[in-house]
Amino acid sequence: MYKLIALDMDGTLLGHDKQISARNKAAIAAARQQGVTVVLASGRPLEGMTRYLDELAMTGADDYVICYNGTLVQRAADRSVIRSQALRGLDASRVAQLARQLGVNVHAFSRTLGLITPALNHYTEHESRLNDLPITLLDFAELDPEDEILKVMLIDPPELLTPAIAQLPASLYEDYTVVQSAPFFLEIMNRHSHKGAGVSALAEHLGIERRQVICMGDAGNDSHMIEYAGLGIAMGNATDELKALAGHITASNDEDGVAVAIERFVLGA
């Protein structure tokens, strides 16, 4: 019945050690052998997903990847773009100005400049290490207003970020897609971009019906694809809000939850 499986990475496919378990690998391989398309759908840039795609042998002409929370959908082999809905430099400047007013840090991913931030901080350094990307220090007010920005993030410890989120103006939520991917990350994207839109675009590209799609995730940035999916699956370690949206709750990311779900709903194990 199911022809497309979209998997979040951090907190879903990956364990706390940022590795893919042997059981998860085996279940994904078995599903693919049955003709099911499996795609990684992450907030990460492609650079932070490449080694996992290599590890899963998902780099062929018929393999795809959903990056930046659905902003980019690409063919894995040649990086050709299936879908792109980005922000502009003008948007990044607006968010950075708001971040200054709220007293929190900000960084963004530019199509041309890579990982950019006006001030070096722990979370941007973490992002740099996680995705193997250099950091460019840049005042966002200096960005070309039309520069292609893939996403902007407010980044700080929860004790700083949570009260800042509470003060965000309603207009931000009207003009952009705003999702929280971790207690220390708030992600702002084009209002037409989210994982649900990315998975939907890929399903349409492949001629796959919505009811034939499984999506799995654990956090707020997975909510749109969990709602979109024919079967939305929340991890055992998912937020309560995501569990409430899901049609099924599997085991946690450290208990091979991805494999448990694939074995049940795709492999019939």
N, C-alpha and C positions, 0 to 999 in steps of 0.2 A: 504493500500500500504506500509506503513512504519512499520518496525518490530523492529527497534533499535533506541533509542534516547540517545545520549551522551551529557551530560550537564556539562559545566564548572561550577565552584562554585562561587568563588569570582568575583563580578561584573556581574554575570549572574544569577545563581539560588538564591544567597544570596543578600539581600538588603544591603544598606550601614550599617545597624545595625548588619550584619552577621547572620540574621535570615531568615528562609524560610517562605514566606507568606502563609496564609491559602489557597489562590487561587492557588498558585503554588503546594502546597501539594495535593489539590483536583484534579487538572489536571493530575498530575503524577499518582495518585492512579487510576484515571479513565482510563488512557492509559494502565496501567499495568493490569487492569481488562479485557481489550480487548486483552490481550496477548502480548502487546508490552514490550520488555525488555528496561528498563530505567537504565542507568549507569552514575555514577558521574565520570567525567574525569578532574582531577585537577593536578596542580603542587604540591599540598600538599602531605605529607606522609599519610599513612593510619591512623596514630594516630590523625591527624587533620581532618579526615573525618568521624571517627567512630560515633560520636554523631549525625551527620546528617543522616548517614545510618540507625541508630537506629530510629531516628525520622520519617524517611520515610518507616520504616519496610522493608528495602532492605538488609536483612542480611541472607536470606535463601540459600538453596543449589543451587538455580537457579539465584542467584544474583551475580553480579560482580562489580569490582571497578578498575578504571584506575588511578594509582598514579604516582607521580613524572613526570608529563607531558608525560606519556606513557612508561616510563622506566619499570614499573611493571604493569602487568595486573593480578589481583588475583580474585579468588572466595571469596566472602565475608564471607561465613560461616566458612571456615577453613583456609583461607589465602593461599591456594594452588596456585602456580604460573602458569598462562597460558602463560605469556610472560615475559622475562627479558632480557634487553640489557643495561648493566651498563658500567660505566667507571672503571678505576683502580686508585690505589693510585698514580701511576706515572702521570696520567692525572691531578689529583688534585694538585699535587706538581707543575706541569707546569703552571697551571692557577694561583696558589697562587704566584708564582714567577713573573708572568706577572702583577698581581694585585699590588704587591709591587712596581714594576717599574712605574706603572701608578698612584700610590698613592691612591688606593681605597681599601676598606675592602672586605673580602671574607669569605664565609662559605660553608660548604658542608654537605651532608648527607651520612654517611657511613653505610653499612649494619650491621656492627658489633659494631660501636662506636656511632651511632646516629648523632646528630647535632654537628658538629665540626667547630671550628674557631681558627685561630692563635691569634686573639685579640678580646676581648669583645667589642661590639658596639651596638648601638641602634637597628639596623635592625635584628641582630641575636637574641637579646632579644625579639624583636617583634615576630620573627619566633618561638621562644621557647614558648612564651605565646599562640600564635595562635594555635599551634599544640600540646601543652602540652608535650614538649620534654625538657629534661635537656640539658645543653650546656657542651661540653667538650672542654677545651682549649688545643690546640695541634698545634705545628709547622708542617705544612703539609710535610715538608722535611723529617719528621720522620715516615711518613706513610709507611707501607709495600707497595712496588711497585705494588703488586697484590691484595691489599685490594679492596673489591667491593665498589665502590662509585656510588651512585644513581644519584646524580647531584651535580654540583658546581655552586655557584652564586656569582657574583660581586654585592656588595650591598653598596649603599651610596645615599645621596640626589641627585636629578637630576642635580643640578649645578656642582657636582663633577663627577657623573657617566656619564653624556652625553658626556662631552669632552673626558673622558677615553675611551668610546665606539668608538669614532671617531678615536682613535689611535690604536685600536686593529689590529693586523696583519691579512692579508688575510688568512694565514695558519690556524688560529683558526677556521674560517668559513669553511675551507676545511676539517678539521679533526674532527669537532664536529657539533652537532646541537646547534645553538645559537639563543635564542629567548628572547624577552623582555616581561615580564609578568606584569610589573608595571614600572612607571618612575624611581623607586629606585631599581629595581631588574633586573639583566641580568642573564639568566640561561644557563648553558653549560652542555650538555649531550652527551652520545654516539651518533655518527652521524647517527645511525640507529634508534634512539629513539626520538619520538615526539608524540603528541596526535593522529596525523593521523595514525601512525604506530600502536599505541595501540588500537584504534578503529577498524582498519582493521584486526588486529589479533583476536580481540574478535568476530567480524562479521564472520570471517572465522571459528572460533571455534564453533559458533552457527549455521553455515550454512545459514547466511543471506547475501544477495547480496548488493553490494555497493549502488545501486539505492534505497534500502529499508532503508537507514540510514539517520537520521537527526542528525546534530551536531549544538550546540549553544554555542557561546562564545562572548568575548568582547575585548580580548587583543592579542598581538603578539604571545603568546604561544598557542593560539587557531587556528592559521592560517592553520596549516597542516591538522587539522581535518575538518575545514570549507571547504578546497579545496577537501578533500577526499570524503565528504558526498554526498549522492544523493541530499540532500537539506541542504546546509550550511546556518545557520541563525545567523546574527549578532544582538547584542542587540542595542537598541537605544542609549546607552551610550558607545558603542564600539568605538575603534579608527577608524579614517577615512580609514586607510589602510585595516582593517578587513572588514569594510562595503563594500569596493570595491571588495573584494573577494567573498562576500556572495551572495546567490541567493535570499535572503529575509532579510529585516530588521524588527525586532519586536519592541515592546515597551522596555523601559529601565528596568534595574533590580529593580528599586524602583517602577515600574508601572506594576509588574507581567508579564514582557515580556515573560518569559518561559511559563506561563499558556496561554497567548494570542496566542502564536505560536502552542502549543499543541491543544488547542481548535479549531484552524482553520485547521490545517493540519492533525490531527489524530482523533479528536473527531467529527469534522464536525459541531461544534457549531456555 
